Amino acid sequence: MCLCIIITINELIYYLQYRYFHQHHRYHRYHHHQHNHHLIIIIIIIIIIIIIIIIIIIIIIIIIIIIIIIIIIIIIIIIIIIIVIIIVIIIVIIIIVIIIIIVVVVVVALVLVLLLRLHRIISSSIVISNSSSIIVTITNYIVMVVIVVIIIISVIIIIIIIVIVIVVVLLLVVVIVIIVVIVILIMNNFNNRKTYRSAHFCSEFGCYIKSF
């Protein structure tokens, strides 16, 4: 009887130990499985977040590149338009100067021809005598002086026109150079700011990913 009781107690203890071990093992296995499941979900979420951030960065970079290209194209078009306008102005000024010089030369030539004809008419109409020879001499001197004065005035006018044209062309060249330098400085400043912002953004993003 005592032996049966001892055997029964023994079996009960063994059964309880078996049940406890089995439940404990199943609990740990279930807990481990749940832990693995949560870890996989976290990894998938992290990968999705990283992919989304990378896509956003790529889109931002593409937009920045497109904006820079558009700005460069606009600036190039503006520079080309300015250069074309300045070239047209220079050509117009040169044409006007040539026309003015031609007109001045033609007018001077006509005046000289008229003076020479007038001198011949006066010389031929005066009867040769002592007094008339003096008048002819004075007339010749007057005509020569007028011719010299007209030639000097015409030369001065032509020189002034040429100087004005040279000054205008130099001013236009200086304006072109200043505009090009300003555009280059603006583009350089713009590119430096974009590079700094991109580098700053990438460094912050790298620190964020590293800390994450």
Phi and psi in degrees as a GROMACS rama.xvg file:
@    title "Ramachandran Plot"
@    xaxis  label "Phi"
@    yaxis  label "Psi"
@TYPE xy
-64.3608  -38.8956  CYS-2
-63.7745  -42.138  LEU-3
-62.5336  -40.3284  CYS-4
-64.7292  -42.5206  ILE-5
-63.9611  -44.11  ILE-6
-62.2241  -42.2722  ILE-7
-63.7681  -43.2417  THR-8
-63.3035  -41.0824  ILE-9
-59.963  -47.3297  ASN-10
-63.9331  -38.294  GLU-11
-63.9352  -43.5484  LEU-12
-62.6894  -42.9588  ILE-13
-62.2926  -41.4959  TYR-14
-64.86  -42.3964  TYR-15
-65.3151  -41.5129  LEU-16
-61.9052  -41.8956  GLN-17
-63.4287  -43.9473  TYR-18
-64.5145  -41.7445  ARG-19
-64.3927  -45.7544  TYR-20
-63.408  -42.4549  PHE-21
-64.4186  -44.4799  HIS-22
-66.8516  -41.2257  GLN-23
-63.535  -43.6397  HIS-24
-64.4226  -41.6218  HIS-25
-66.0411  -37.431  ARG-26
-63.7461  -46.8163  TYR-27
-63.752  -39.9955  HIS-28
-65.4262  -41.475  ARG-29
-65.9376  -42.2578  TYR-30
-63.8941  -41.2803  HIS-31
-64.4303  -40.4884  HIS-32
-64.1983  -42.4482  HIS-33
-63.7121  -40.5567  GLN-34
-62.377  -44.5902  HIS-35
-62.3274  -39.2141  ASN-36
-64.4308  -44.4248  HIS-37
-64.1233  -39.9078  HIS-38
-63.4109  -41.9705  LEU-39
-63.1967  -42.337  ILE-40
-62.3432  -43.2562  ILE-41
-62.6791  -43.1467  ILE-42
-62.8721  -42.5127  ILE-43
-63.1386  -42.3505  ILE-44
-62.6234  -43.3386  ILE-45
-61.6537  -43.9289  ILE-46
-62.4741  -42.9275  ILE-47
-62.9538  -42.7954  ILE-48
-62.3375  -44.1587  ILE-49
-62.6717  -42.844  ILE-50
-62.5797  -43.4408  ILE-51
-62.2402  -43.8242  ILE-52
-64.0257  -41.7977  ILE-53
-62.5556  -42.6341  ILE-54
-62.0306  -42.2632  ILE-55
-62.534  -42.7174  ILE-56
-62.4938  -43.4037  ILE-57
-62.0167  -43.2127  ILE-58
-62.634  -43.2696  ILE-59
-62.4477  -43.3537  ILE-60
-63.0696  -42.7218  ILE-61
-62.3752  -43.0825  ILE-62
-62.8188  -42.8727  ILE-63
-62.4015  -43.4409  ILE-64
-62.249  -43.3373  ILE-65
-62.4425  -43.2458  ILE-66
-62.2869  -43.4214  ILE-67
-62.4584  -43.3196  ILE-68
-62.3459  -43.57  ILE-69
-62.4034  -43.7759  ILE-70
-62.8097  -42.5999  ILE-71
-62.5653  -43.5813  ILE-72
-62.0918  -43.9274  ILE-73
-62.3532  -43.5416  ILE-74
-64.4115  -41.7108  ILE-75
-62.6643  -42.8355  ILE-76
-62.0367  -43.0598  ILE-77
-62.3145  -43.4604  ILE-78
-62.6688  -43.7596  ILE-79
-61.8459  -43.5585  ILE-80
-61.8028  -44.1842  ILE-81
-62.161  -44.529  ILE-82
-63.2425  -42.4698  ILE-83
-62.4309  -43.9246  VAL-84
-61.4213  -43.5051  ILE-85
-65.3596  -41.2287  ILE-86
-62.8047  -42.5087  ILE-87
-61.5015  -42.9058  VAL-88
-61.9276  -42.8968  ILE-89
-62.1452  -44.1762  ILE-90
-62.1959  -43.2665  ILE-91
-62.1899  -43.2219  VAL-92
-62.4528  -43.2327  ILE-93
-62.8227  -42.7639  ILE-94
-61.8639  -44.0758  ILE-95
-61.7169  -41.7839  ILE-96
-63.8192  -43.7727  VAL-97
-61.1747  -43.3013  ILE-98
-61.8013  -44.1269  ILE-99
-62.4045  -43.2804  ILE-100
-62.5315  -43.8596  ILE-101
-61.2484  -44.1312  ILE-102
-61.845  -44.221  VAL-103
-62.098  -45.079  VAL-104
-62.5896  -43.5908  VAL-105
-63.2789  -44.388  VAL-106
-62.5626  -44.1045  VAL-107
-61.914  -43.327  VAL-108
-62.4837  -43.3686  ALA-109
-62.5716  -42.8067  LEU-110
-62.7229  -42.6205  VAL-111
-63.4452  -43.0806  LEU-112
-62.1341  -44.0604  VAL-113
-62.6319  -41.9055  LEU-114
-63.8521  -41.7437  LEU-115
-64.6249  -42.0423  LEU-116
-64.4955  -42.3616  ARG-117
-60.8641  -39.9526  LEU-118
-64.1068  -41.4606  HIS-119
-65.9517  -41.2583  ARG-120
-62.6449  -45.0816  ILE-121
-64.3357  -42.8991  ILE-122
-64.2053  -39.6509  SER-123
-75.8917  -24.5661  SER-124
-85.6526  -16.5609  SER-125
-90.1176  133.111  ILE-126
-73.1158  135.104  VAL-127
-71.4157  120.771  ILE-128
-158.274  -175.384  SER-129
-66.3675  -45.7224  ASN-130
-68.4212  -38.0659  SER-131
-68.8641  -34.4249  SER-132
-65.0238  -35.896  SER-133
-65.5953  -42.8861  ILE-134
-62.8861  -41.4531  ILE-135
-63.6142  -41.1872  VAL-136
-63.3542  -45.4055  THR-137
-62.5189  -41.4451  ILE-138
-63.3207  -41.6636  THR-139
-60.1693  -44.5757  ASN-140
-61.7  -44.7933  TYR-141
-61.4753  -44.4817  ILE-142
-62.5189  -43.3761  VAL-143
-63.2969  -42.1942  MET-144
-63.4782  -44.0752  VAL-145
-62.4383  -41.8186  VAL-146
-61.8986  -45.5289  ILE-147
-62.9946  -43.2046  VAL-148
-62.2873  -43.6186  VAL-149
-63.4643  -42.0693  ILE-150
-63.1224  -44.5669  ILE-151
-62.4852  -44.8973  ILE-152
-62.6556  -42.6024  ILE-153
-64.4468  -41.164  SER-154
-63.1717  -42.7251  VAL-155
-62.2965  -43.0964  ILE-156
-61.6713  -43.6093  ILE-157
-63.5176  -42.7529  ILE-158
-62.9673  -43.3116  ILE-159
-61.2879  -42.6883  ILE-160
-63.2157  -43.5182  ILE-161
-63.1508  -42.9074  ILE-162
-62.2901  -43.7288  VAL-163
-60.745  -42.4105  ILE-164
-63.3254  -44.234  VAL-165
-62.0028  -43.5201  ILE-166
-62.8214  -43.9381  VAL-167
-62.9843  -43.3802  VAL-168
-63.1796  -43.4375  VAL-169
-62.418  -41.6263  LEU-170
-62.4047  -41.622  LEU-171
-64.278  -39.9967  LEU-172
-63.2059  -43.8578  VAL-173
-61.6647  -41.654  VAL-174
-62.1846  -42.947  VAL-175
-60.7481  -46.1083  ILE-176
-62.0543  -43.65  VAL-177
-62.9843  -43.2181  ILE-178
-62.824  -44.188  ILE-179
-63.2013  -43.1929  VAL-180
-63.1412  -43.105  VAL-181
-62.3652  -43.0598  ILE-182
-64.0685  -41.8836  VAL-183
-63.416  -42.7202  ILE-184
-64.2524  -41.2487  LEU-185
-63.1622  -44.8601  ILE-186
-64.5247  -40.7201  MET-187
-64.181  -43.6684  ASN-188
-63.0824  -42.2718  ASN-189
-62.8223  -44.9106  PHE-190
-66.0532  -38.6451  ASN-191
-63.7406  -41.9356  ASN-192
-64.419  -43.6428  ARG-193
-64.1563  -41.2099  LYS-194
-64.0143  -43.4311  THR-195
-63.0815  -44.0716  TYR-196
-65.0973  -41.2764  ARG-197
-64.3142  -44.2369  SER-198
-64.5914  -42.1539  ALA-199
-62.9746  -43.3348  HIS-200
-64.2891  -43.6242  PHE-201
-66.0392  -39.0149  CYS-202
-66.0493  -42.8046  SER-203
-63.5857  -40.8078  GLU-204
-64.4429  -40.5758  PHE-205
-63.8801  -42.4788  GLY-206
-63.7547  -38.426  CYS-207
-63.6407  -46.0901  TYR-208
-64.4782  -41.2205  ILE-209
-63.2989  -45.4851  LYS-210
-67.5814  -34.5967  SER-211
